[in-house]
Amino acid sequence: MPGQYQQAAKDTLSAAINTAKSVIDNPSATQSQVDSSVTTLGGAVDIFKAAVMKSADLNKDGSIDVGDLAIAAYYYGKDSTATGWATARIADMNNDSKIDIIDIAYVANNILE
């Protein structure tokens, strides 16, 4: 559902939190272990933030239909280096900085639901 997070992102964040807790609870932890834990936790937070599931209602009309699919198709092939990416990114359903068949399939699949 839009606004929710993928299970893999939750698992990654949970593992990083558990690792950080074990370093915190270890009075013999080295600076290297602390630094590594901070880096891992920061990366997991970034992955978690990027993994929020987007709404496929691209035109914000309250329903997911062929109009939304048309918007995704219009932006097909664009990536973060393309002119107009700020606008096109609404169709980047999986936050991978490109509009590809995965994004179009996501929108199409949501039409059926």
Biopython code that builds the backbone (N, CA, C, O; Angstrom):
import numpy as np
from Bio.PDB.StructureBuilder import StructureBuilder

atoms = [
    (1, "MET", "N", (0.846, -1.183, 0.000)),
    (1, "MET", "CA", (0.000, 0.000, 0.000)),
    (1, "MET", "C", (0.890, 1.245, 0.000)),
    (1, "MET", "O", (1.975, 1.235, 0.582)),
    (2, "PRO", "N", (0.434, 2.307, -0.647)),
    (2, "PRO", "CA", (1.207, 3.551, -0.627)),
    (2, "PRO", "C", (1.475, 4.007, 0.802)),
    (2, "PRO", "O", (0.607, 3.924, 1.670)),
    (3, "GLY", "N", (2.680, 4.485, 1.026)),
    (3, "GLY", "CA", (3.087, 4.952, 2.347)),
    (3, "GLY", "C", (3.676, 3.872, 3.221)),
    (3, "GLY", "O", (4.219, 4.168, 4.286)),
    (4, "GLN", "N", (3.582, 2.625, 2.796)),
    (4, "GLN", "CA", (4.161, 1.530, 3.555)),
    (4, "GLN", "C", (5.550, 1.207, 3.011)),
    (4, "GLN", "O", (5.953, 1.719, 1.967)),
    (5, "TYR", "N", (6.263, 0.366, 3.720)),
    (5, "TYR", "CA", (7.627, 0.026, 3.348)),
    (5, "TYR", "C", (7.733, -1.442, 2.992)),
    (5, "TYR", "O", (7.031, -2.284, 3.552)),
    (6, "GLN", "N", (8.615, -1.738, 2.057)),
    (6, "GLN", "CA", (8.851, -3.114, 1.651)),
    (6, "GLN", "C", (9.507, -3.877, 2.798)),
    (6, "GLN", "O", (10.290, -3.314, 3.562)),
    (7, "GLN", "N", (9.182, -5.157, 2.909)),
    (7, "GLN", "CA", (9.710, -5.971, 4.003)),
    (7, "GLN", "C", (11.238, -6.028, 3.989)),
    (7, "GLN", "O", (11.865, -6.014, 5.048)),
    (8, "ALA", "N", (11.834, -6.090, 2.815)),
    (8, "ALA", "CA", (13.297, -6.152, 2.737)),
    (8, "ALA", "C", (13.930, -4.902, 3.348)),
    (8, "ALA", "O", (14.967, -4.993, 4.004)),
    (9, "ALA", "N", (13.321, -3.747, 3.141)),
    (9, "ALA", "CA", (13.853, -2.508, 3.721)),
    (9, "ALA", "C", (13.718, -2.532, 5.235)),
    (9, "ALA", "O", (14.618, -2.083, 5.946)),
    (10, "LYS", "N", (12.609, -3.050, 5.731)),
    (10, "LYS", "CA", (12.419, -3.171, 7.181)),
    (10, "LYS", "C", (13.460, -4.117, 7.780)),
    (10, "LYS", "O", (14.037, -3.836, 8.831)),
    (11, "ASP", "N", (13.689, -5.236, 7.102)),
    (11, "ASP", "CA", (14.656, -6.217, 7.597)),
    (11, "ASP", "C", (16.067, -5.654, 7.622)),
    (11, "ASP", "O", (16.819, -5.890, 8.568)),
    (12, "THR", "N", (16.427, -4.907, 6.582)),
    (12, "THR", "CA", (17.761, -4.298, 6.511)),
    (12, "THR", "C", (17.947, -3.302, 7.650)),
    (12, "THR", "O", (18.986, -3.298, 8.310)),
    (13, "LEU", "N", (16.949, -2.463, 7.880)),
    (13, "LEU", "CA", (17.042, -1.479, 8.955)),
    (13, "LEU", "C", (17.098, -2.164, 10.312)),
    (13, "LEU", "O", (17.883, -1.771, 11.175)),
    (14, "SER", "N", (16.281, -3.173, 10.507)),
    (14, "SER", "CA", (16.265, -3.900, 11.774)),
    (14, "SER", "C", (17.624, -4.545, 12.066)),
    (14, "SER", "O", (18.113, -4.487, 13.194)),
    (15, "ALA", "N", (18.222, -5.153, 11.057)),
    (15, "ALA", "CA", (19.536, -5.780, 11.237)),
    (15, "ALA", "C", (20.596, -4.739, 11.591)),
    (15, "ALA", "O", (21.448, -4.980, 12.447)),
    (16, "ALA", "N", (20.543, -3.584, 10.933)),
    (16, "ALA", "CA", (21.518, -2.525, 11.218)),
    (16, "ALA", "C", (21.327, -1.978, 12.632)),
    (16, "ALA", "O", (22.305, -1.677, 13.317)),
    (17, "ILE", "N", (20.091, -1.849, 13.067)),
    (17, "ILE", "CA", (19.813, -1.387, 14.433)),
    (17, "ILE", "C", (20.344, -2.393, 15.443)),
    (17, "ILE", "O", (20.968, -2.010, 16.432)),
    (18, "ASN", "N", (20.103, -3.671, 15.201)),
    (18, "ASN", "CA", (20.590, -4.713, 16.124)),
    (18, "ASN", "C", (22.113, -4.722, 16.196)),
    (18, "ASN", "O", (22.687, -4.899, 17.271)),
    (19, "THR", "N", (22.765, -4.533, 15.056)),
    (19, "THR", "CA", (24.227, -4.482, 15.043)),
    (19, "THR", "C", (24.717, -3.274, 15.839)),
    (19, "THR", "O", (25.663, -3.380, 16.619)),
    (20, "ALA", "N", (24.072, -2.135, 15.640)),
    (20, "ALA", "CA", (24.465, -0.922, 16.376)),
    (20, "ALA", "C", (24.268, -1.108, 17.870)),
    (20, "ALA", "O", (25.098, -0.673, 18.669)),
    (21, "LYS", "N", (23.164, -1.757, 18.254)),
    (21, "LYS", "CA", (22.917, -2.011, 19.678)),
    (21, "LYS", "C", (24.012, -2.897, 20.271)),
    (21, "LYS", "O", (24.455, -2.674, 21.398)),
    (22, "SER", "N", (24.443, -3.898, 19.513)),
    (22, "SER", "CA", (25.473, -4.794, 20.042)),
    (22, "SER", "C", (26.800, -4.048, 20.219)),
    (22, "SER", "O", (27.559, -4.345, 21.142)),
    (23, "VAL", "N", (27.076, -3.092, 19.346)),
    (23, "VAL", "CA", (28.303, -2.292, 19.484)),
    (23, "VAL", "C", (28.173, -1.367, 20.688)),
    (23, "VAL", "O", (29.122, -1.204, 21.455)),
    (24, "ILE", "N", (26.999, -0.762, 20.855)),
    (24, "ILE", "CA", (26.778, 0.141, 21.993)),
    (24, "ILE", "C", (26.924, -0.611, 23.311)),
    (24, "ILE", "O", (27.500, -0.097, 24.270)),
    (25, "ASP", "N", (26.400, -1.825, 23.347)),
    (25, "ASP", "CA", (26.421, -2.617, 24.581)),
    (25, "ASP", "C", (27.776, -3.262, 24.863)),
    (25, "ASP", "O", (27.972, -3.862, 25.920)),
    (26, "ASN", "N", (28.698, -3.140, 23.932)),
    (26, "ASN", "CA", (30.020, -3.747, 24.100)),
    (26, "ASN", "C", (31.004, -2.703, 24.623)),
    (26, "ASN", "O", (31.417, -1.818, 23.873)),
    (27, "PRO", "N", (31.382, -2.791, 25.890)),
    (27, "PRO", "CA", (32.313, -1.806, 26.445)),
    (27, "PRO", "C", (33.717, -1.879, 25.819)),
    (27, "PRO", "O", (34.516, -0.955, 25.969)),
    (28, "SER", "N", (34.004, -2.969, 25.128)),
    (28, "SER", "CA", (35.309, -3.134, 24.491)),
    (28, "SER", "C", (35.279, -2.780, 23.006)),
    (28, "SER", "O", (36.247, -3.038, 22.289)),
    (29, "ALA", "N", (34.191, -2.201, 22.545)),
    (29, "ALA", "CA", (34.070, -1.884, 21.119)),
    (29, "ALA", "C", (35.158, -0.906, 20.700)),
    (29, "ALA", "O", (35.472, 0.049, 21.410)),
    (30, "THR", "N", (35.717, -1.167, 19.542)),
    (30, "THR", "CA", (36.758, -0.286, 19.014)),
    (30, "THR", "C", (36.129, 0.855, 18.216)),
    (30, "THR", "O", (34.960, 0.792, 17.836)),
    (31, "GLN", "N", (36.913, 1.883, 17.973)),
    (31, "GLN", "CA", (36.433, 3.003, 17.175)),
    (31, "GLN", "C", (36.062, 2.533, 15.770)),
    (31, "GLN", "O", (35.108, 3.027, 15.169)),
    (32, "SER", "N", (36.816, 1.591, 15.268)),
    (32, "SER", "CA", (36.532, 1.034, 13.950)),
    (32, "SER", "C", (35.157, 0.358, 13.920)),
    (32, "SER", "O", (34.411, 0.512, 12.953)),
    (33, "GLN", "N", (34.822, -0.388, 14.976)),
    (33, "GLN", "CA", (33.517, -1.037, 15.053)),
    (33, "GLN", "C", (32.392, -0.007, 15.140)),
    (33, "GLN", "O", (31.343, -0.164, 14.516)),
    (34, "VAL", "N", (32.625, 1.043, 15.917)),
    (34, "VAL", "CA", (31.631, 2.105, 16.047)),
    (34, "VAL", "C", (31.425, 2.789, 14.697)),
    (34, "VAL", "O", (30.289, 2.996, 14.270)),
    (35, "ASP", "N", (32.517, 3.138, 14.031)),
    (35, "ASP", "CA", (32.423, 3.797, 12.725)),
    (35, "ASP", "C", (31.702, 2.925, 11.711)),
    (35, "ASP", "O", (30.860, 3.411, 10.955)),
    (36, "SER", "N", (32.025, 1.653, 11.695)),
    (36, "SER", "CA", (31.387, 0.722, 10.764)),
    (36, "SER", "C", (29.896, 0.612, 11.051)),
    (36, "SER", "O", (29.081, 0.589, 10.129)),
    (37, "SER", "N", (29.545, 0.545, 12.321)),
    (37, "SER", "CA", (28.150, 0.450, 12.716)),
    (37, "SER", "C", (27.373, 1.697, 12.308)),
    (37, "SER", "O", (26.242, 1.599, 11.832)),
    (38, "VAL", "N", (27.973, 2.860, 12.492)),
    (38, "VAL", "CA", (27.332, 4.122, 12.105)),
    (38, "VAL", "C", (27.122, 4.172, 10.600)),
    (38, "VAL", "O", (26.058, 4.581, 10.135)),
    (39, "THR", "N", (28.122, 3.762, 9.840)),
    (39, "THR", "CA", (28.014, 3.752, 8.383)),
    (39, "THR", "C", (26.917, 2.787, 7.921)),
    (39, "THR", "O", (26.105, 3.123, 7.060)),
    (40, "THR", "N", (26.905, 1.595, 8.500)),
    (40, "THR", "CA", (25.893, 0.600, 8.151)),
    (40, "THR", "C", (24.494, 1.097, 8.496)),
    (40, "THR", "O", (23.566, 0.945, 7.701)),
    (41, "LEU", "N", (24.341, 1.685, 9.666)),
    (41, "LEU", "CA", (23.045, 2.193, 10.090)),
    (41, "LEU", "C", (22.590, 3.338, 9.183)),
    (41, "LEU", "O", (21.421, 3.397, 8.801)),
    (42, "GLY", "N", (23.497, 4.237, 8.840)),
    (42, "GLY", "CA", (23.158, 5.334, 7.936)),
    (42, "GLY", "C", (22.702, 4.840, 6.576)),
    (42, "GLY", "O", (21.741, 5.357, 6.006)),
    (43, "GLY", "N", (23.399, 3.835, 6.061)),
    (43, "GLY", "CA", (23.009, 3.250, 4.779)),
    (43, "GLY", "C", (21.647, 2.586, 4.842)),
    (43, "GLY", "O", (20.850, 2.694, 3.909)),
    (44, "ALA", "N", (21.380, 1.897, 5.946)),
    (44, "ALA", "CA", (20.088, 1.224, 6.110)),
    (44, "ALA", "C", (18.950, 2.243, 6.211)),
    (44, "ALA", "O", (17.858, 2.016, 5.690)),
    (45, "VAL", "N", (19.209, 3.345, 6.872)),
    (45, "VAL", "CA", (18.201, 4.410, 6.959)),
    (45, "VAL", "C", (17.913, 4.971, 5.570)),
    (45, "VAL", "O", (16.753, 5.205, 5.228)),
    (46, "ASP", "N", (18.949, 5.189, 4.768)),
    (46, "ASP", "CA", (18.759, 5.689, 3.403)),
    (46, "ASP", "C", (17.941, 4.706, 2.560)),
    (46, "ASP", "O", (17.046, 5.110, 1.818)),
    (47, "ILE", "N", (18.254, 3.423, 2.681)),
    (47, "ILE", "CA", (17.508, 2.389, 1.953)),
    (47, "ILE", "C", (16.050, 2.392, 2.403)),
    (47, "ILE", "O", (15.138, 2.292, 1.583)),
    (48, "PHE", "N", (15.842, 2.507, 3.700)),
    (48, "PHE", "CA", (14.494, 2.502, 4.250)),
    (48, "PHE", "C", (13.687, 3.695, 3.736)),
    (48, "PHE", "O", (12.534, 3.541, 3.334)),
    (49, "LYS", "N", (14.291, 4.873, 3.750)),
    (49, "LYS", "CA", (13.598, 6.067, 3.268)),
    (49, "LYS", "C", (13.226, 5.950, 1.800)),
    (49, "LYS", "O", (12.149, 6.385, 1.391)),
    (50, "ALA", "N", (14.108, 5.368, 1.014)),
    (50, "ALA", "CA", (13.863, 5.247, -0.427)),
    (50, "ALA", "C", (12.852, 4.156, -0.757)),
    (50, "ALA", "O", (12.331, 4.119, -1.872)),
    (51, "ALA", "N", (12.567, 3.274, 0.183)),
    (51, "ALA", "CA", (11.730, 2.114, -0.096)),
    (51, "ALA", "C", (10.239, 2.346, 0.133)),
    (51, "ALA", "O", (9.439, 1.425, -0.031)),
    (52, "VAL", "N", (9.863, 3.548, 0.506)),
    (52, "VAL", "CA", (8.431, 3.795, 0.724)),
    (52, "VAL", "C", (7.684, 3.554, -0.584)),
    (52, "VAL", "O", (8.087, 4.022, -1.649)),
    (53, "MET", "N", (6.607, 2.826, -0.474)),
    (53, "MET", "CA", (5.824, 2.512, -1.663)),
    (53, "MET", "C", (5.013, 3.737, -2.060)),
    (53, "MET", "O", (4.322, 4.341, -1.239)),
    (54, "LYS", "N", (5.112, 4.087, -3.324)),
    (54, "LYS", "CA", (4.424, 5.260, -3.837)),
    (54, "LYS", "C", (3.028, 4.905, -4.331)),
    (54, "LYS", "O", (2.740, 3.760, -4.678)),
    (55, "SER", "N", (2.182, 5.911, -4.353)),
    (55, "SER", "CA", (0.866, 5.734, -4.939)),
    (55, "SER", "C", (0.997, 5.774, -6.451)),
    (55, "SER", "O", (1.732, 6.598, -6.997)),
    (56, "ALA", "N", (0.292, 4.896, -7.118)),
    (56, "ALA", "CA", (0.299, 4.872, -8.579)),
    (56, "ALA", "C", (-0.699, 5.877, -9.154)),
    (56, "ALA", "O", (-0.877, 5.943, -10.370)),
    (57, "ASP", "N", (-1.347, 6.655, -8.297)),
    (57, "ASP", "CA", (-2.263, 7.700, -8.747)),
    (57, "ASP", "C", (-1.436, 8.930, -9.133)),
    (57, "ASP", "O", (-1.377, 9.910, -8.392)),
    (58, "LEU", "N", (-0.806, 8.860, -10.291)),
    (58, "LEU", "CA", (0.145, 9.885, -10.702)),
    (58, "LEU", "C", (-0.506, 11.232, -10.993)),
    (58, "LEU", "O", (0.121, 12.274, -10.806)),
    (59, "ASN", "N", (-1.744, 11.223, -11.444)),
    (59, "ASN", "CA", (-2.405, 12.489, -11.744)),
    (59, "ASN", "C", (-3.244, 12.997, -10.575)),
    (59, "ASN", "O", (-3.935, 14.009, -10.697)),
    (60, "LYS", "N", (-3.186, 12.307, -9.463)),
    (60, "LYS", "CA", (-3.830, 12.710, -8.206)),
    (60, "LYS", "C", (-5.324, 12.993, -8.364)),
    (60, "LYS", "O", (-5.845, 13.948, -7.788)),
    (61, "ASP", "N", (-6.006, 12.159, -9.146)),
    (61, "ASP", "CA", (-7.446, 12.352, -9.329)),
    (61, "ASP", "C", (-8.275, 11.414, -8.453)),
    (61, "ASP", "O", (-9.499, 11.365, -8.574)),
    (62, "GLY", "N", (-7.610, 10.675, -7.579)),
    (62, "GLY", "CA", (-8.309, 9.804, -6.653)),
    (62, "GLY", "C", (-8.528, 8.383, -7.130)),
    (62, "GLY", "O", (-9.060, 7.555, -6.391)),
    (63, "SER", "N", (-8.125, 8.092, -8.355)),
    (63, "SER", "CA", (-8.244, 6.718, -8.842)),
    (63, "SER", "C", (-7.027, 6.378, -9.694)),
    (63, "SER", "O", (-6.388, 7.253, -10.279)),
    (64, "ILE", "N", (-6.730, 5.103, -9.746)),
    (64, "ILE", "CA", (-5.615, 4.633, -10.563)),
    (64, "ILE", "C", (-6.217, 4.023, -11.819)),
    (64, "ILE", "O", (-6.929, 3.021, -11.760)),
    (65, "ASP", "N", (-5.921, 4.641, -12.954)),
    (65, "ASP", "CA", (-6.533, 4.212, -14.205)),
    (65, "ASP", "C", (-5.556, 4.404, -15.363)),
    (65, "ASP", "O", (-4.373, 4.667, -15.148)),
    (66, "VAL", "N", (-6.057, 4.271, -16.589)),
    (66, "VAL", "CA", (-5.187, 4.368, -17.755)),
    (66, "VAL", "C", (-4.542, 5.753, -17.889)),
    (66, "VAL", "O", (-3.502, 5.888, -18.534)),
    (67, "GLY", "N", (-5.139, 6.760, -17.298)),
    (67, "GLY", "CA", (-4.512, 8.085, -17.304)),
    (67, "GLY", "C", (-3.175, 8.060, -16.578)),
    (67, "GLY", "O", (-2.209, 8.678, -17.025)),
    (68, "ASP", "N", (-3.119, 7.353, -15.469)),
    (68, "ASP", "CA", (-1.874, 7.224, -14.710)),
    (68, "ASP", "C", (-0.861, 6.396, -15.490)),
    (68, "ASP", "O", (0.334, 6.693, -15.493)),
    (69, "LEU", "N", (-1.355, 5.359, -16.147)),
    (69, "LEU", "CA", (-0.480, 4.530, -16.972)),
    (69, "LEU", "C", (0.092, 5.347, -18.130)),
    (69, "LEU", "O", (1.255, 5.181, -18.498)),
    (70, "ALA", "N", (-0.719, 6.217, -18.695)),
    (70, "ALA", "CA", (-0.256, 7.076, -19.788)),
    (70, "ALA", "C", (0.846, 8.024, -19.318)),
    (70, "ALA", "O", (1.796, 8.290, -20.055)),
    (71, "ILE", "N", (0.721, 8.529, -18.100)),
    (71, "ILE", "CA", (1.760, 9.410, -17.557)),
    (71, "ILE", "C", (3.068, 8.639, -17.418)),
    (71, "ILE", "O", (4.123, 9.131, -17.818)),
    (72, "ALA", "N", (3.008, 7.442, -16.859)),
    (72, "ALA", "CA", (4.212, 6.625, -16.709)),
    (72, "ALA", "C", (4.823, 6.316, -18.073)),
    (72, "ALA", "O", (6.041, 6.378, -18.242)),
    (73, "ALA", "N", (3.984, 5.987, -19.033)),
    (73, "ALA", "CA", (4.471, 5.676, -20.383)),
    (73, "ALA", "C", (5.106, 6.897, -21.030)),
    (73, "ALA", "O", (6.096, 6.770, -21.751)),
    (74, "TYR", "N", (4.556, 8.065, -20.785)),
    (74, "TYR", "CA", (5.094, 9.307, -21.346)),
    (74, "TYR", "C", (6.539, 9.537, -20.871)),
    (74, "TYR", "O", (7.394, 9.979, -21.639)),
    (75, "TYR", "N", (6.785, 9.234, -19.620)),
    (75, "TYR", "CA", (8.114, 9.450, -19.053)),
    (75, "TYR", "C", (9.053, 8.252, -19.231)),
    (75, "TYR", "O", (10.212, 8.308, -18.820)),
    (76, "TYR", "N", (8.563, 7.181, -19.837)),
    (76, "TYR", "CA", (9.366, 5.969, -20.031)),
    (76, "TYR", "C", (10.712, 6.316, -20.681)),
    (76, "TYR", "O", (10.767, 7.062, -21.658)),
    (77, "GLY", "N", (11.779, 5.769, -20.126)),
    (77, "GLY", "CA", (13.120, 5.967, -20.666)),
    (77, "GLY", "C", (13.886, 7.111, -20.026)),
    (77, "GLY", "O", (15.096, 7.223, -20.220)),
    (78, "LYS", "N", (13.213, 7.955, -19.275)),
    (78, "LYS", "CA", (13.906, 9.067, -18.614)),
    (78, "LYS", "C", (14.631, 8.544, -17.375)),
    (78, "LYS", "O", (14.219, 7.567, -16.749)),
    (79, "ASP", "N", (15.714, 9.226, -17.050)),
    (79, "ASP", "CA", (16.422, 8.914, -15.817)),
    (79, "ASP", "C", (16.844, 10.212, -15.151)),
    (79, "ASP", "O", (16.536, 11.300, -15.638)),
    (80, "SER", "N", (17.544, 10.092, -14.047)),
    (80, "SER", "CA", (17.880, 11.266, -13.241)),
    (80, "SER", "C", (18.790, 12.249, -13.961)),
    (80, "SER", "O", (18.958, 13.375, -13.493)),
    (81, "THR", "N", (19.375, 11.862, -15.074)),
    (81, "THR", "CA", (20.232, 12.779, -15.828)),
    (81, "THR", "C", (19.455, 13.515, -16.916)),
    (81, "THR", "O", (19.997, 14.410, -17.565)),
    (82, "ALA", "N", (18.202, 13.150, -17.119)),
    (82, "ALA", "CA", (17.391, 13.727, -18.196)),
    (82, "ALA", "C", (16.873, 15.109, -17.834)),
    (82, "ALA", "O", (16.596, 15.404, -16.671)),
    (83, "THR", "N", (16.749, 15.940, -18.843)),
    (83, "THR", "CA", (16.110, 17.226, -18.669)),
    (83, "THR", "C", (14.663, 16.963, -18.258)),
    (83, "THR", "O", (13.996, 16.109, -18.843)),
    (84, "GLY", "N", (14.187, 17.678, -17.277)),
    (84, "GLY", "CA", (12.822, 17.494, -16.813)),
    (84, "GLY", "C", (12.642, 16.388, -15.794)),
    (84, "GLY", "O", (11.511, 15.990, -15.512)),
    (85, "TRP", "N", (13.735, 15.881, -15.231)),
    (85, "TRP", "CA", (13.636, 14.790, -14.264)),
    (85, "TRP", "C", (12.805, 15.186, -13.047)),
    (85, "TRP", "O", (12.099, 14.350, -12.483)),
    (86, "ALA", "N", (12.880, 16.437, -12.644)),
    (86, "ALA", "CA", (12.123, 16.881, -11.473)),
    (86, "ALA", "C", (10.633, 16.587, -11.651)),
    (86, "ALA", "O", (9.944, 16.252, -10.687)),
    (87, "THR", "N", (10.145, 16.710, -12.864)),
    (87, "THR", "CA", (8.743, 16.407, -13.158)),
    (87, "THR", "C", (8.547, 14.916, -13.411)),
    (87, "THR", "O", (7.586, 14.323, -12.919)),
    (88, "ALA", "N", (9.437, 14.318, -14.161)),
    (88, "ALA", "CA", (9.299, 12.914, -14.553)),
    (88, "ALA", "C", (9.391, 11.956, -13.373)),
    (88, "ALA", "O", (8.830, 10.862, -13.422)),
    (89, "ARG", "N", (10.077, 12.343, -12.335)),
    (89, "ARG", "CA", (10.326, 11.429, -11.216)),
    (89, "ARG", "C", (9.054, 10.935, -10.535)),
    (89, "ARG", "O", (9.098, 9.958, -9.787)),
    (90, "ILE", "N", (7.917, 11.597, -10.783)),
    (90, "ILE", "CA", (6.667, 11.105, -10.180)),
    (90, "ILE", "C", (6.345, 9.696, -10.662)),
    (90, "ILE", "O", (5.638, 8.954, -9.981)),
    (91, "ALA", "N", (6.858, 9.325, -11.827)),
    (91, "ALA", "CA", (6.591, 8.000, -12.377)),
    (91, "ALA", "C", (7.641, 6.969, -11.966)),
    (91, "ALA", "O", (7.555, 5.813, -12.381)),
    (92, "ASP", "N", (8.618, 7.359, -11.170)),
    (92, "ASP", "CA", (9.657, 6.439, -10.689)),
    (92, "ASP", "C", (9.135, 5.737, -9.438)),
    (92, "ASP", "O", (9.419, 6.149, -8.314)),
    (93, "MET", "N", (8.388, 4.700, -9.648)),
    (93, "MET", "CA", (7.685, 4.017, -8.563)),
    (93, "MET", "C", (8.613, 3.312, -7.577)),
    (93, "MET", "O", (8.286, 3.194, -6.396)),
    (94, "ASN", "N", (9.764, 2.844, -8.050)),
    (94, "ASN", "CA", (10.659, 2.092, -7.168)),
    (94, "ASN", "C", (11.912, 2.873, -6.776)),
    (94, "ASN", "O", (12.864, 2.298, -6.250)),
    (95, "ASN", "N", (11.913, 4.165, -7.027)),
    (95, "ASN", "CA", (12.999, 5.057, -6.592)),
    (95, "ASN", "C", (14.384, 4.631, -7.067)),
    (95, "ASN", "O", (15.361, 4.767, -6.331)),
    (96, "ASP", "N", (14.474, 4.119, -8.288)),
    (96, "ASP", "CA", (15.789, 3.722, -8.794)),
    (96, "ASP", "C", (16.357, 4.745, -9.781)),
    (96, "ASP", "O", (17.331, 4.467, -10.480)),
    (97, "SER", "N", (15.743, 5.924, -9.829)),
    (97, "SER", "CA", (16.208, 7.049, -10.649)),
    (97, "SER", "C", (16.105, 6.805, -12.146)),
    (97, "SER", "O", (16.874, 7.361, -12.930)),
    (98, "LYS", "N", (15.149, 5.971, -12.538)),
    (98, "LYS", "CA", (14.877, 5.778, -13.960)),
    (98, "LYS", "C", (13.434, 5.296, -14.116)),
    (98, "LYS", "O", (12.886, 4.621, -13.245)),
    (99, "ILE", "N", (12.849, 5.659, -15.232)),
    (99, "ILE", "CA", (11.494, 5.208, -15.532)),
    (99, "ILE", "C", (11.626, 4.070, -16.535)),
    (99, "ILE", "O", (12.036, 4.280, -17.676)),
    (100, "ASP", "N", (11.279, 2.875, -16.103)),
    (100, "ASP", "CA", (11.435, 1.700, -16.953)),
    (100, "ASP", "C", (10.190, 0.818, -16.855)),
    (100, "ASP", "O", (9.175, 1.216, -16.285)),
    (101, "ILE", "N", (10.287, -0.354, -17.408)),
    (101, "ILE", "CA", (9.146, -1.262, -17.466)),
    (101, "ILE", "C", (8.657, -1.645, -16.074)),
    (101, "ILE", "O", (7.474, -1.936, -15.898)),
    (102, "ILE", "N", (9.529, -1.652, -15.099)),
    (102, "ILE", "CA", (9.126, -1.980, -13.732)),
    (102, "ILE", "C", (8.139, -0.944, -13.212)),
    (102, "ILE", "O", (7.149, -1.290, -12.567)),
    (103, "ASP", "N", (8.411, 0.328, -13.494)),
    (103, "ASP", "CA", (7.517, 1.395, -13.050)),
    (103, "ASP", "C", (6.168, 1.310, -13.760)),
    (103, "ASP", "O", (5.118, 1.469, -13.137)),
    (104, "ILE", "N", (6.207, 1.058, -15.062)),
    (104, "ILE", "CA", (4.963, 0.936, -15.831)),
    (104, "ILE", "C", (4.161, -0.274, -15.349)),
    (104, "ILE", "O", (2.939, -0.198, -15.222)),
    (105, "ALA", "N", (4.832, -1.371, -15.086)),
    (105, "ALA", "CA", (4.153, -2.571, -14.597)),
    (105, "ALA", "C", (3.523, -2.323, -13.225)),
    (105, "ALA", "O", (2.433, -2.820, -12.943)),
    (106, "TYR", "N", (4.203, -1.563, -12.383)),
    (106, "TYR", "CA", (3.669, -1.241, -11.057)),
    (106, "TYR", "C", (2.359, -0.471, -11.190)),
    (106, "TYR", "O", (1.374, -0.788, -10.523)),
    (107, "VAL", "N", (2.353, 0.547, -12.060)),
    (107, "VAL", "CA", (1.142, 1.326, -12.275)),
    (107, "VAL", "C", (0.045, 0.433, -12.854)),
    (107, "VAL", "O", (-1.090, 0.455, -12.378)),
    (108, "ALA", "N", (0.380, -0.345, -13.869)),
    (108, "ALA", "CA", (-0.600, -1.232, -14.505)),
    (108, "ALA", "C", (-1.182, -2.227, -13.510)),
    (108, "ALA", "O", (-2.387, -2.482, -13.517)),
    (109, "ASN", "N", (-0.344, -2.781, -12.668)),
    (109, "ASN", "CA", (-0.797, -3.751, -11.685)),
    (109, "ASN", "C", (-1.778, -3.111, -10.702)),
    (109, "ASN", "O", (-2.724, -3.759, -10.254)),
    (110, "ASN", "N", (-1.552, -1.843, -10.370)),
    (110, "ASN", "CA", (-2.437, -1.163, -9.443)),
    (110, "ASN", "C", (-3.777, -0.793, -10.057)),
    (110, "ASN", "O", (-4.742, -0.547, -9.332)),
    (111, "ILE", "N", (-3.850, -0.751, -11.368)),
    (111, "ILE", "CA", (-5.134, -0.518, -12.052)),
    (111, "ILE", "C", (-6.063, -1.700, -11.775)),
    (111, "ILE", "O", (-7.272, -1.528, -11.621)),
    (112, "LEU", "N", (-5.495, -2.878, -11.715)),
    (112, "LEU", "CA", (-6.275, -4.090, -11.544)),
    (112, "LEU", "C", (-6.809, -4.263, -10.125)),
    (112, "LEU", "O", (-7.772, -4.997, -9.904)),
    (113, "GLU", "N", (-6.191, -3.595, -9.179)),
    (113, "GLU", "CA", (-6.584, -3.798, -7.770)),
    (113, "GLU", "C", (-7.816, -3.025, -7.402)),
    (113, "GLU", "O", (-8.269, -3.092, -6.259)),
]
sb = StructureBuilder()
sb.init_structure("model")
sb.init_model(0)
sb.init_chain("A")
sb.init_seg("    ")
for serial, (resi, resn, name, xyz) in enumerate(atoms, 1):
    if name == "N":
        sb.init_residue(resn, " ", resi, " ")
    sb.init_atom(name, np.array(xyz, "f"), 0.0, 1.0, " ", f" {name:<3s}", serial, name[0])
structure = sb.get_structure()
